[in-house]
């Protein structure tokens, strides 16, 4: 039985664009534009049996915008970077 695994990176936020470690900022306008630009190409992935995302707001928002209804998995969260975050 073949198993296909596809990873979709979450759209950007201002913390990513500022070259900082991830924080809990939501998608910014540029991030929403990224998602809208690729939605038509990624819609077939919504038929997958399982869809997971990290608990980060931008990851959940990316999945929701694409219509994936992903399940949040704490194991997919970003590493804690302490004072370097944000």
MILO-912333 format. One record per atom (N, C-alpha, C, O, CB): residue number from 0; residue in three letters; atom name; x, y negated, z. Coordinates in steps of 0.02 Angstrom, whole numbers. Glycine has a CB too. Example, Ala and Ser with C-alpha at 12.3 -4.5 7.8 and 13.67 -1.06 7.14 Angstrom:
<nodes>
   k   r  a   east  north     up
   0 ALA  N    660    284    390
   0 ALA CA    615    225    390
   0 ALA  C    660    165    390
   0 ALA  O    712    166    423
   0 ALA CB    565    224    452
   1 SER  N    642    112    354
   1 SER CA    684     53    357
   1 SER  C    645     -2    394
   1 SER  O    670    -57    402
   1 SER CB    704     30    286
</nodes>
This chain:
<nodes>
   k   r  a   east  north     up
   0 UNK  N     42     59      0
   0 UNK CA      0      0      0
   0 UNK  C     45    -62      0
   0 UNK  O     89    -69     42
   0 UNK CB    -48      0     61
   1 UNK  N     32   -106    -46
   1 UNK CA     71   -168    -51
   1 UNK  C     43   -220     -3
   1 UNK  O    -18   -225      7
   1 UNK CB     70   -195   -124
   2 UNK  N     87   -258     25
   2 UNK CA     68   -312     71
   2 UNK  C     98   -377     44
   2 UNK  O    158   -381     29
   2 UNK CB     92   -298    143
   3 UNK  N     57   -427     37
   3 UNK CA     80   -491     12
   3 UNK  C     77   -542     69
   3 UNK  O     25   -550    101
   3 UNK CB     38   -515    -49
   4 UNK  N    132   -576     80
   4 UNK CA    136   -628    131
   4 UNK  C    153   -694     96
   4 UNK  O    202   -698     59
   4 UNK CB    189   -611    187
   5 UNK  N    112   -744    107
   5 UNK CA    123   -810     77
   5 UNK  C    126   -861    132
   5 UNK  O     83   -864    176
   5 UNK CB     66   -827     26
   6 UNK  N    177   -903    132
   6 UNK CA    185   -956    180
   6 UNK  C    169  -1023    146
   6 UNK  O    193  -1037     92
   6 UNK CB    256   -957    211
   7 UNK  N    128  -1063    179
   7 UNK CA    111  -1130    155
   7 UNK  C    135  -1178    209
   7 UNK  O    112  -1175    266
   7 UNK CB     34  -1138    139
   8 UNK  N    179  -1223    191
   8 UNK CA    204  -1273    239
   8 UNK  C    150  -1325    252
   8 UNK  O    113  -1344    206
   8 UNK CB    268  -1306    213
   9 UNK  N    146  -1347    313
   9 UNK CA     98  -1399    331
   9 UNK  C    119  -1464    296
   9 UNK  O    178  -1476    284
   9 UNK CB     94  -1410    407
  10 UNK  N     70  -1504    280
  10 UNK CA     83  -1570    250
  10 UNK  C    119  -1614    301
  10 UNK  O    120  -1599    360
  10 UNK CB     17  -1604    226
  11 UNK  N    149  -1667    276
  11 UNK CA    191  -1710    318
  11 UNK  C    154  -1755    366
  11 UNK  O     94  -1767    359
  11 UNK CB    233  -1751    275
  12 UNK  N    192  -1779    413
  12 UNK CA    168  -1831    460
  12 UNK  C    224  -1882    467
  12 UNK  O    279  -1871    442
  12 UNK CB    147  -1800    530
  13 UNK  N    210  -1936    501
  13 UNK CA    260  -1989    507
  13 UNK  C    323  -1965    544
  13 UNK  O    377  -1990    531
  13 UNK CB    231  -2049    542
  14 UNK  N    316  -1917    590
  14 UNK CA    375  -1893    626
  14 UNK  C    421  -1854    579
  14 UNK  O    482  -1859    586
  14 UNK CB    355  -1850    686
  15 UNK  N    393  -1816    533
  15 UNK CA    434  -1778    485
  15 UNK  C    467  -1826    437
  15 UNK  O    526  -1818    420
  15 UNK CB    390  -1727    447
  16 UNK  N    431  -1876    414
  16 UNK CA    459  -1924    367
  16 UNK  C    515  -1965    398
  16 UNK  O    559  -1989    363
  16 UNK CB    405  -1969    340
  17 UNK  N    512  -1975    463
  17 UNK CA    563  -2014    498
  17 UNK  C    622  -1971    519
  17 UNK  O    665  -1993    558
  17 UNK CB    533  -2049    559
  18 UNK  N    625  -1909    495
  18 UNK CA    679  -1862    510
  18 UNK  C    686  -1849    584
  18 UNK  O    741  -1849    611
  18 UNK CB    745  -1888    482
  19 UNK  N    629  -1839    617
  19 UNK CA    628  -1821    688
  19 UNK  C    605  -1749    694
  19 UNK  O    576  -1721    647
  19 UNK CB    583  -1870    729
  20 UNK  N    617  -1720    752
  20 UNK CA    588  -1655    765
  20 UNK  C    513  -1663    772
  20 UNK  O    488  -1716    792
  20 UNK CB    618  -1622    829
  21 UNK  N    477  -1612    754
  21 UNK CA    404  -1614    754
  21 UNK  C    375  -1634    821
  21 UNK  O    403  -1616    874
  21 UNK CB    376  -1547    733
  22 UNK  N    322  -1671    820
  22 UNK CA    283  -1685    880
  22 UNK  C    210  -1671    863
  22 UNK  O    195  -1639    813
  22 UNK CB    294  -1760    904
  23 UNK  N    166  -1694    904
  23 UNK CA     95  -1678    894
  23 UNK  C     57  -1730    854
  23 UNK  O     -4  -1736    861
  23 UNK CB     62  -1670    961
  24 UNK  N     91  -1766    812
  24 UNK CA     56  -1816    771
  24 UNK  C     15  -1781    718
  24 UNK  O     35  -1729    691
  24 UNK CB    107  -1864    738
  25 UNK  N    -43  -1809    702
  25 UNK CA    -85  -1780    649
  25 UNK  C    -57  -1799    580
  25 UNK  O     -9  -1836    575
  25 UNK CB   -158  -1804    656
  26 UNK  N    -89  -1773    529
  26 UNK CA    -71  -1792    461
  26 UNK  C    -80  -1867    453
  26 UNK  O   -128  -1895    478
  26 UNK CB   -112  -1753    409
  27 UNK  N    -34  -1898    418
  27 UNK CA    -43  -1968    400
  27 UNK  C    -72  -1972    330
  27 UNK  O    -86  -1920    300
  27 UNK CB     24  -2008    406
  28 UNK  N    -81  -2031    303
  28 UNK CA   -112  -2039    237
  28 UNK  C    -71  -2002    183
  28 UNK  O   -100  -1972    138
  28 UNK CB   -118  -2113    219
  29 UNK  N     -6  -2005    187
  29 UNK CA     36  -1970    138
  29 UNK  C     26  -1895    143
  29 UNK  O     24  -1860     92
  29 UNK CB    111  -1987    149
  30 UNK  N     18  -1869    204
  30 UNK CA      5  -1798    214
  30 UNK  C    -61  -1776    184
  30 UNK  O    -64  -1724    150
  30 UNK CB      7  -1781    287
  31 UNK  N   -114  -1816    195
  31 UNK CA   -179  -1801    165
  31 UNK  C   -174  -1801     89
  31 UNK  O   -204  -1760     55
  31 UNK CB   -233  -1851    188
  32 UNK  N   -136  -1848     62
  32 UNK CA   -128  -1852    -11
  32 UNK  C    -92  -1790    -37
  32 UNK  O   -109  -1764    -90
  32 UNK CB    -89  -1915    -31
  33 UNK  N    -42  -1765      0
  33 UNK CA     -6  -1704    -19
  33 UNK  C    -55  -1646    -24
  33 UNK  O    -55  -1608    -73
  33 UNK CB     50  -1688     31
  34 UNK  N    -96  -1638     27
  34 UNK CA   -144  -1582     28
  34 UNK  C   -193  -1587    -30
  34 UNK  O   -205  -1537    -64
  34 UNK CB   -183  -1581     95
  35 UNK  N   -220  -1646    -41
  35 UNK CA   -268  -1654    -96
  35 UNK  C   -236  -1641   -164
  35 UNK  O   -270  -1616   -209
  35 UNK CB   -297  -1725    -94
  36 UNK  N   -173  -1657   -171
  36 UNK CA   -138  -1647   -235
  36 UNK  C   -129  -1573   -252
  36 UNK  O   -129  -1555   -311
  36 UNK CB    -71  -1682   -233
  37 UNK  N   -121  -1530   -202
  37 UNK CA   -108  -1459   -215
  37 UNK  C   -167  -1412   -200
  37 UNK  O   -161  -1352   -209
  37 UNK CB    -48  -1436   -175
  38 UNK  N   -222  -1439   -176
  38 UNK CA   -279  -1398   -157
  38 UNK  C   -300  -1350   -212
  38 UNK  O   -311  -1291   -198
  38 UNK CB   -337  -1441   -137
  39 UNK  N   -306  -1374   -273
  39 UNK CA   -330  -1331   -328
  39 UNK  C   -284  -1272   -341
  39 UNK  O   -306  -1219   -362
  39 UNK CB   -338  -1372   -392
  40 UNK  N   -219  -1280   -327
  40 UNK CA   -171  -1226   -338
  40 UNK  C   -173  -1175   -281
  40 UNK  O   -157  -1116   -292
  40 UNK CB   -101  -1254   -345
  41 UNK  N   -191  -1197   -222
  41 UNK CA   -188  -1153   -163
  41 UNK  C   -255  -1122   -145
  41 UNK  O   -257  -1079   -101
  41 UNK CB   -162  -1191   -105
  42 UNK  N   -309  -1143   -175
  42 UNK CA   -375  -1116   -158
  42 UNK  C   -380  -1040   -164
  42 UNK  O   -414  -1009   -123
  42 UNK CB   -427  -1147   -202
  43 UNK  N   -348  -1008   -213
  43 UNK CA   -353   -934   -216
  43 UNK  C   -326   -899   -154
  43 UNK  O   -346   -842   -140
  43 UNK CB   -314   -909   -276
  44 UNK  N   -283   -931   -116
  44 UNK CA   -256   -900    -55
  44 UNK  C   -309   -895      0
  44 UNK  O   -299   -858     47
  44 UNK CB   -197   -939    -30
  45 UNK  N   -364   -932     -7
  45 UNK CA   -417   -930     44
  45 UNK  C   -450   -861     47
  45 UNK  O   -483   -846     96
  45 UNK CB   -469   -983     29
  46 UNK  N   -442   -821     -5
  46 UNK CA   -472   -754     -6
  46 UNK  C   -432   -704     35
  46 UNK  O   -452   -646     40
  46 UNK CB   -478   -729    -77
  47 UNK  N   -377   -724     64
  47 UNK CA   -335   -678    103
  47 UNK  C   -374   -651    163
  47 UNK  O   -418   -685    190
  47 UNK CB   -271   -714    127
  48 UNK  N   -357   -591    183
  48 UNK CA   -391   -560    240
  48 UNK  C   -374   -595    306
  48 UNK  O   -416   -601    350
  48 UNK CB   -373   -486    245
  49 UNK  N   -312   -617    313
  49 UNK CA   -290   -649    374
  49 UNK  C   -255   -715    357
  49 UNK  O   -215   -718    310
  49 UNK CB   -242   -603    414
  50 UNK  N   -271   -767    395
  50 UNK CA   -239   -832    386
  50 UNK  C   -221   -859    455
  50 UNK  O   -265   -866    498
  50 UNK CB   -286   -882    346
  51 UNK  N   -158   -874    466
  51 UNK CA   -135   -899    530
  51 UNK  C   -102   -968    521
  51 UNK  O    -78   -985    467
  51 UNK CB    -85   -850    562
  52 UNK  N   -102  -1006    575
  52 UNK CA    -66  -1070    575
  52 UNK  C    -38  -1083    644
  52 UNK  O    -57  -1051    693
  52 UNK CB   -113  -1128    552
  53 UNK  N      8  -1130    647
  53 UNK CA     35  -1150    712
  53 UNK  C    -16  -1195    747
  53 UNK  O    -63  -1218    715
  53 UNK CB    104  -1187    703
  54 UNK  N     -8  -1206    812
  54 UNK CA    -55  -1250    847
  54 UNK  C    -44  -1325    833
  54 UNK  O    -82  -1366    858
  54 UNK CB    -49  -1238    920
  55 UNK  N      6  -1343    794
  55 UNK CA     19  -1413    780
  55 UNK  C    -41  -1444    743
  55 UNK  O    -69  -1413    698
  55 UNK CB     84  -1421    737
  56 UNK  N    -60  -1504    761
  56 UNK CA   -118  -1536    729
  56 UNK  C   -112  -1540    653
  56 UNK  O   -161  -1529    617
  56 UNK CB   -127  -1605    756
  57 UNK  N    -52  -1554    627
  57 UNK CA    -46  -1559    554
  57 UNK  C    -52  -1491    521
  57 UNK  O    -76  -1487    464
  57 UNK CB     21  -1591    536
  58 UNK  N    -32  -1438    554
  58 UNK CA    -40  -1371    527
  58 UNK  C   -114  -1351    525
  58 UNK  O   -138  -1325    475
  58 UNK CB      1  -1320    569
  59 UNK  N   -149  -1364    579
  59 UNK CA   -221  -1348    582
  59 UNK  C   -259  -1390    530
  59 UNK  O   -304  -1364    497
  59 UNK CB   -250  -1361    652
  60 UNK  N   -242  -1453    524
  60 UNK CA   -277  -1497    477
  60 UNK  C   -263  -1476    405
  60 UNK  O   -309  -1478    363
  60 UNK CB   -256  -1570    487
  61 UNK  N   -202  -1456    390
  61 UNK CA   -186  -1433    322
  61 UNK  C   -227  -1372    305
  61 UNK  O   -257  -1369    251
  61 UNK CB   -110  -1417    316
  62 UNK  N   -230  -1323    349
  62 UNK CA   -270  -1263    337
  62 UNK  C   -343  -1278    330
  62 UNK  O   -376  -1250    286
  62 UNK CB   -260  -1214    393
  63 UNK  N   -370  -1322    372
  63 UNK CA   -441  -1339    368
  63 UNK  C   -457  -1376    303
  63 UNK  O   -508  -1362    272
  63 UNK CB   -461  -1382    428
  64 UNK  N   -414  -1421    283
  64 UNK CA   -425  -1459    221
  64 UNK  C   -425  -1413    160
  64 UNK  O   -461  -1425    112
  64 UNK CB   -371  -1513    213
  65 UNK  N   -384  -1360    163
  65 UNK CA   -381  -1312    108
  65 UNK  C   -438  -1262    111
  65 UNK  O   -446  -1221     66
  65 UNK CB   -315  -1276    109
  66 UNK  N   -478  -1264    165
  66 UNK CA   -534  -1218    171
  66 UNK  C   -514  -1149    195
  66 UNK  O   -551  -1101    184
  66 UNK CB   -570  -1212    107
  67 UNK  N   -457  -1142    227
  67 UNK CA   -432  -1077    247
  67 UNK  C   -462  -1052    313
  67 UNK  O   -465   -992    324
  67 UNK CB   -357  -1080    254
  68 UNK  N   -484  -1096    357
  68 UNK CA   -506  -1078    424
  68 UNK  C   -454  -1033    458
  68 UNK  O   -470   -977    478
  68 UNK CB   -575  -1041    421
  69 UNK  N   -392  -1057    464
  69 UNK CA   -339  -1015    493
  69 UNK  C   -347  -1004    568
  69 UNK  O   -377  -1046    603
  69 UNK CB   -271  -1047    480
  70 UNK  N   -322   -949    592
  70 UNK CA   -321   -933    663
  70 UNK  C   -257   -961    693
  70 UNK  O   -202   -949    667
  70 UNK CB   -327   -856    675
  71 UNK  N   -263   -999    747
  71 UNK CA   -205  -1029    779
  71 UNK  C   -167   -974    817
  71 UNK  O   -195   -937    856
  71 UNK CB   -226  -1086    828
  72 UNK  N   -102   -971    805
  72 UNK CA    -58   -923    838
  72 UNK  C     -3   -962    874
  72 UNK  O     37   -996    843
  72 UNK CB    -28   -873    787
  73 UNK  N      0   -956    940
  73 UNK CA     51   -991    979
  73 UNK  C    121   -969    959
  73 UNK  O    168  -1009    965
  73 UNK CB     40   -978   1053
  74 UNK  N    130   -908    936
  74 UNK CA    196   -884    916
  74 UNK  C    224   -923    856
  74 UNK  O    284   -920    843
  74 UNK CB    193   -810    899
  75 UNK  N    182   -960    821
  75 UNK CA    204   -998    762
  75 UNK  C    220  -1071    779
  75 UNK  O    235  -1111    735
  75 UNK CB    151   -996    708
  76 UNK  N    216  -1089    843
  76 UNK CA    229  -1159    862
  76 UNK  C    302  -1176    852
  76 UNK  O    346  -1133    850
  76 UNK CB    208  -1171    936
  77 UNK  N    315  -1241    846
  77 UNK CA    383  -1265    837
  77 UNK  C    423  -1255    902
  77 UNK  O    394  -1249    956
  77 UNK CB    384  -1339    817
  78 UNK  N    487  -1253    895
  78 UNK CA    531  -1247    954
  78 UNK  C    527  -1311    995
  78 UNK  O    520  -1366    967
  78 UNK CB    605  -1233    932
  79 UNK  N    530  -1305   1060
  79 UNK CA    531  -1363   1103
  79 UNK  C    599  -1397   1101
  79 UNK  O    649  -1366   1117
  79 UNK CB    513  -1344   1175
  80 UNK  N    601  -1460   1081
  80 UNK CA    664  -1496   1074
  80 UNK  C    674  -1549   1128
  80 UNK  O    718  -1591   1123
  80 UNK CB    669  -1528   1006
  81 UNK  N    632  -1546   1179
  81 UNK CA    640  -1592   1235
  81 UNK  C    637  -1665   1214
  81 UNK  O    591  -1686   1180
  81 UNK CB    704  -1579   1270
  82 UNK  N    687  -1703   1235
  82 UNK CA    688  -1776   1222
  82 UNK  C    698  -1792   1148
  82 UNK  O    688  -1849   1128
  82 UNK CB    743  -1808   1262
  83 UNK  N    717  -1743   1107
  83 UNK CA    728  -1756   1036
  83 UNK  C    663  -1757    997
  83 UNK  O    662  -1776    938
  83 UNK CB    775  -1704   1007
  84 UNK  N    609  -1738   1029
  84 UNK CA    545  -1736    994
  84 UNK  C    520  -1807    979
  84 UNK  O    534  -1854   1016
  84 UNK CB    492  -1698   1034
  85 UNK  N    483  -1812    923
  85 UNK CA    448  -1874    907
  85 UNK  C    489  -1931    890
  85 UNK  O    463  -1985    876
  85 UNK CB    408  -1893    960
</nodes>
